[in-house]
Amino acid sequence: MPASRVGSVQRPVALRETSPPAVVPLSPAPLMADKDDGGMTAWPPDARQAQPLVVSRFAPSPTGRLHLGHACSAMHAHDLARAAGGRFLLRIEDIDPGRCREEFVAGIMEDLAWLGLCWDGPVVRQSARMPRYAQALERLEADGLVYPCFCTRADIAREIAASAAAPHGPEGVPYPGTCRALLPAERAARRAREPHALRLDMARAIGRVGALHFLDVGAGRVAVDAAPFGDVVLARKDAPVAYHLAVVVDDAAQGVTDVVRGVDLFAATHVHRVLQALLGLPAPVYHHHPLILDAGGRRLAKRDRAATLADLRARGDDPRALLESLRAGQLPIGFETRLA
């Protein structure tokens, strides 16, 4: 089987010179990060135009060892920053207490060191940033854009099953909005005694921010359409924040100008752009690269025990040769790429 091609991540000047879409903040001041907050710095909405430094990041979750797909994503983000004389950051997205493990945090650093991908500055861990996410949630709730959801998965499944034609969104069937209609008194009483998630009222949020766009190096200027996601969860019952909110807050706080990630997260960018606008945060340029598949055509995933970088290291693979192959657009035999 011939080696497969890997799409490269580039940063064309044309896209960077395109004026970003207007941000519509809901409060006079943007959400800011504390100066002593794990290497975070303040990042006002107009700083992107005044700050030419390219900042990319690699932000894995420590729920397993890194695999070849992670190596490809980290390499693209690293090379993008280095080619522009910018900064490459490492962020550990450890907001899931039930799945994240310290040994996997150590493994992430070990794997990056083996590959020779060195990051700049301190490693930021999302588990140390909970007060910042709480601040963002308080702001959205004060603007009437967040509501508590008391539904269990079983409740949601029954509600969807009772619907004759439940639409499918990028993350499956959207939440039917059961708790959105609760009266304020009932909502407050139940919130005081019942576990609950916090959801974004997507219809109200879209009405507040109006038409938006984001810039993707492959797709160009993309009109935002977050409605199919429905009322996404911003804080879970078992964790004080969820992925969509945490990633938006942290990318802005770290001054990330270019987000490099797999094409499987392309659709999520629509939600992220809405949150950026609601919080008065800047929109980075996005680079969505192809996914790497195994010999059976399946996306590499930790839960499927995909071959890890530790496995490649144990069998004696040369990390420099591996990166040279990836940079040349070649995958090891037995792997291929998928654009969607």
N, C-alpha and C positions, 0 to 999 in steps of 0.2 A: 504494500500500500504506500503510495507516495505521501510525502509530508504535506500537510495542509497549509494554506496561506493564512496569515493573521493580519487583520486590518490595522494600520498604524493610526496613532492619534497625533494630529497636527494642530497648530494654532494659527490659522491664516490671518493675516493683517486685516483683510477686508471685514471679517466678522468682528474683530476687536474694535474697529473704527466705527461700526454701526452704533448709533445712539440707542441705549437700552430703552425699553418702554417705560413710560412714566409710572412711578410708584405712588400709590395713594395711601398715605399713612392715616390712621384713625385718631392718633394723638399727636400733640405738637412735637414730642421728642422721640427719636428712634430707640429701640431696645439696645442697651449698651452692656458691655461686659466689664467686670471689675479689672483693674490693672493687675491685681495680684491673683487672678483667677486662673492658675495653672498655665500661664503663658498666653492667656487670651489678651486681646487688646480691643479698645473701642473701635467701632467701625460704622461711622455715620453714613447715610445714604449717598452722599456726594463724594465719599473718599475713593471710590473705585476709579472715577475719572482723574482724581488728583494723584493717585498712587499707581505708577506704571509697573511695579513689581508683580511678577506672576507668582501666585501662590496656589499650589495644588495640594491634595491630601490623599492618603490611603486610610480608610476608616473601617477596618474589619471588626466583626463581633467575635469575642473569644468563646465560641461555642464548639470549637473543634480545631484541628490543625489545618493550616493553609494548604490549598491544592494549586494545580497549575493555572486555574482561572484567576486565583488571587495573585499569583506571580505576574501574570500578564497585566492585570489591572494596576498593580503597584508599579510595575516597570513603566507603563505608559504615563502614569502620573509623575513618577520620578523624572523620566526623561523630558517630559514637557517643561517642568520647572527648570531643570538643569540647562536645557537648550536655550532658555530665555534669561539665564542668570537669576532665576527666582528661588523660591523656597518650596521644599517638599516636606509636608507635615505628616505625622502619624497620630491618629486619634483612635482610641479603643472605645467601641460602642458597646458598653457593658451595662445596658439598662435592664436586661432580663436576668433577675437574680436566680431564677430557676434553672437557667441553661448555661450561664457564663461561669468559667472556671479560671482560677489564677494560673494553672499550669498551661492553659491555652494562651494567656497573655504572654507568658514567658516564651511559649512556642512561636508566637507571631514575631517577636523580636529576634529570636534565634534564626528563624527562616529568612527574615529580611537581611540579617547580617550575613548569612550564608550566601545569599544572592548578591551581596555587595550593594544593596540599596539603602543608603544612609539617609536618615531624616534629619531635619533641622529643628532645633529647639526642644523643649520638654514634650514628653508624650502626654496628651490630654486624654483624660478618662471621663466618659459621660457620667459615671456613677458619682463623681465629685462635683457635678454641675447641677444637681437637682434644684437648688434655689433659683438658678437662672431660668430653668424651664417653668418653675412655679410662677415666676414673674411674668413670663409670656402668657401663661394660662390665665392669670389674674387680669391681664390687660384685655385679652380676648373676651373673657367673661364679663368684664365691666362694659365692654362694647356690645353686649347682648348676642355674642356669636357662638357661645359654648353652652351646652346644657348637660346635666348628668343623665346617664343611661343606666338603668337598673336591670336591664334584660340579661338573662343568661343565654348561652348559645342555643339551648333547647327552646327558649322563648322565641328567639329570632327565627329558628328553623321552623317552628310551628306557624309563625306569622307569614313567613315566605311561602310555606306549603299551602296556606289558606288563600294566597293570592293567585288569581287565575293566570296572570301573565307577568310574573316578576322579571324585570329587565336584568340583564347581566352586565356588570361593569368590569373594569380592568382587574379588580380584586375579587371577582365573583359577584354574587347577587348583592346589591347595595342594601344597607340597613334600611328597613321599612319606615323608620321614623317614629316608632311607637312612643318613646319617651319624650319626643319633641313636643307632643301635644298636651303634656301634663300641665295642670294648673299650678301657678306659683306656690300656693300653700301646700299642695300635695308633694310637689317637688322638694320643697324645703324640709318637710317632715320626714320624707323617706331618705333624703340625703343625710340627715342626722343619725339615722340608725341602720342604713343598708349599704353594703358595698356597691360601688358604682364606678363606671368609666366616665370620661368626659368626651363628648363628641362635638365636632364643629358643625354648626348649622350651615351646610354648604350653600343652599339656595340664598340664604341671607348674606353669606360671605361674598358670593358672586355678585349679588346686587350691590354690595358695598364697594367693591373694587372696580367693577366694570370690565371692559375689554382689556386683556393682558396678552403679552407675548413672552416667549423666552427664546434665547439664541442657542442653537445646537449646531456644532461644527458640521455634522453630517446632514442634518435636515434643514438647516437655515433658520429663518425666523418662523417660529411655530406659534399659531394662535392657541391660547389656553382654553381647554374645555375640561373643567374639573367636575362638572355635573354628574357624569357617569359613575364617579366614585361614591356618590352619596355622602352621608354624614360620617366622615372618617373619624376614627378614635384618635384623640390627642393625648389622653392619659388613660392607662389601663387600670382594671381593678387590682391587679397584682403588681403594678409598677406605676410610679407617679408621672410617667411620661411615655409616649409612644414614638416610634421611629420618625414619622413625618415631621413632628414638631421639633424633636431633638436635633435632627440633621440640619434643619433650616436655621435654628438658633445658633448652632455651633459653627456652621460654615460662615455665617456673617461675623460672629465673634472672633473667629480666627483670621478673618480677612481673606478667605478663600476666593480667588478670582476665577478659577477654572476647576470644575468638578469632572473628574474622570471616573466612569463607572460602567457596568455592563448594560447592554441594551435592554435587559429585563427590567431596568428601573426607568426607562424612558417615559413610560406612562405616568409614573409617580411624580415626574417633574411638573405636571399640570397642578397637582395639589401643592407642591412646594412653592410654585410661583404665586399661588393665591395666598399662602401663609406669609411669604415675603412681603407682599403688598399690604396685607393687613397689619403687619408688625413694623412697617416702614424700613425693611431691610433690603440690601442690594441684591440683585439677581446676578449670579455668576454666569460665565459661558459654560455650556455643558458639552462633554465629549462622551458619547455612548459607544463603547466598542463591542464587537461581536462576542458572543459567548463561546466557550470552549466545550465541546462535547466529547464523550468517551466513545469507544469503539462501537457501542450499541446505539449511538445517536442520542444519548441522554445527557442532559446538562450536568456538569460536575457539581456535586452537592455533598456537604459534610454528612448529611443524614443518610446518604447512600454509600458512605465509606469510600468515596472517590480516592484514588491514589494521591497521597499527600506529598508535599515537598520533603517532609522527613523521610518518607519512603524512598524518594529519589536520591536523597543524600545517603541513606543507608545502603543503597545498591551501588554507590560509587559514582553517581552522575557528577559531571563537572559543572558547577553553577555558572561559570563564565561562558562556557560553551552553550549552556541552555539559554542564557540571556541573549547571546549573540544570534542564536537561531530565532528566538522570538522577535528580536529587533529586525531580523532579515525577513520576517513574515513567515517563518517555518515553525510547524509544530512537530513534536515527536511522533513517530509512527504510532497509530492507534488513536489519535485525537483529530478532531476537525472543528470547524467554527460554524456558527449559525448567527445570522443577522437579526433574527426576530424570534 
